[in-house]
């Protein structure tokens, strides 16, 4: 079930959070899962709970992306760290940028051929592109899926090298094809509705103080609300 609590006062939301927590007869040895916008918000919430109730214990405050990756780990047997994390993706892209030879990469070649340390420039560029692909995986997963299906979701794309680089990445590291967030999201939504998933899911989660969420995360929490209590403090 989805429960929505809205207020322009964080203090009032905290009061509701406390009252809601006292109504639930939960196992004190099972962590309470709270998804927050930042770790600072989580620490603030714990201090507020301690001030109101005299104690704040076994509350696990995590970011939305961290919670959802843990969900992928449980439901889809994914590793501790995503193989497409920005750090790992940077080094994979560096390998491709050293060997890629295509007219679409002329702009990149000109940049890498500029004055200075070429390896440093390649690393810095790979890091920027890794961050860009990470944003696409979160906010534009349909673009990446379309690229893999041979479609062009962007009319008159001014940067066609991005599609080519993504496809080269998938060809060079084929194990990544089914491990990136766009694919995992689809599989996770299917797994959540399976009967045996209930034992892998918590009984309740709370989203506290979040101002916005990308569609891929909204879809995940909406699906979870059919199997558990999802409290949103907005």
C-alpha positions, 0 to 999 in steps of 0.5 A, a space after each residue: 500500500 502507498 501512503 502519502 504524507 505532505 507538508 511544507 514543514 520538515 518538523 511536521 513530517 518528522 512528527 508524522 514519521 514518529 507516530 507512524 513508526 509507533 503504530 507498526 509492530 515491527 521486529 526491533 532487530 530488523 532495520 527500518 529502511 528509510 530512503 533519503 535525498 542525502 546522508 545529511 538528511 538521514 543523520 538529521 532525521 535520526 537526531 530528530 527521532 532521538 530528541 522526540 522519542 529518547 532513542 533512535 536505533 536500527 534505522 538504515 538511511 540510504 540514497 534511492 540509487 543505493 536502495 534500488 541496487 540492493 534490490 537488484 542484488 536480492 532479486 537478480 543476484 547482482 554483484 556488490 558494485 555495479 559493473 557500470 559504476 562511473 569508476 569502472 566505466 571510466 576505465 572501460 571507456 579509456 580502452 575503447 577511446 584508444 582503439 576506436 577509429 570512425 569518422 563519427 569520432 573525429 571531434 574526439 580525435 581532435 580533442 585528444 590530439 591537442 597539446 598536453 598529456 594525451 593519456 591524461 586527456 583521455 582519462 578526463 574525457 572518459 570520466 566525463 563520458 562515464 558520468 554522462 552515460 550514468 545520467 542516461 542510465 538513470 534519466 534516459 534509459 529508453 535512449 540506450 535501449 533504443 540504441 541497442 535495438 538499432 533505433 535513433 530516439 533523437 531526431 537529427 542527433 548532433 552527437 552521433 558518436 555517443 550512440 556509436 560509443 555505447 554500442 562499441 562498449 556493449 560489443 567490447 564487454 558483452 557481459 554488460 549487456 544485461 547488467 546495466 540499469 535500463 535492462 535490470 529495471 525491466 527485469 526487477 519490475 517483473 521479479 517484484 510480482 513473482 510469489 517468491 519475491 515476498 521473502 526477499 523484500 522488506 515489510 515497509 520502506 519510507 521515503 523521507 524528504 525527497 524533492 524529486 525522483 527520476 521515472 525509473 525510480 518512481 516506477 520501482 517504488 510504485 511496483 514495490 507498493 503492491 507488495 509492501 507498505 511504502 510511506 512517502 513523506 514529501 
